[in-house]
Amino acid sequence: MGTLKARTTSGGQQMAVSTGSVVRRLTPTECERLQGFPDGWTDGQADSNRYKQMGNAVAVPVVQWIINRMVTQINE
């Protein structure tokens, strides 16, 4: 599954998924899952804000991995 950035007519960008010759937009929940946040983490907001927050977020699993590696190195 390849991810794409699609330009909107207003000049913004949206994340999309390519499935064969069909392209669909990722849902806010899918974006939350990709970043390692629980489902509904950004509920109660406009989708545009949810997409922006997930785009600006740091992936939680990556941060956890880095911290675990640092702790391992300190304890050796």
Buried (B, 14 or more C-beta within 10 A) or exposed (E): EEEEEEEEEEEEEBBBBEEEEEEEBBBBBBBBBBBBBEEEBBEEEEEEEBBBBBEEBEEEEEEEEEEEEEEEEEEE
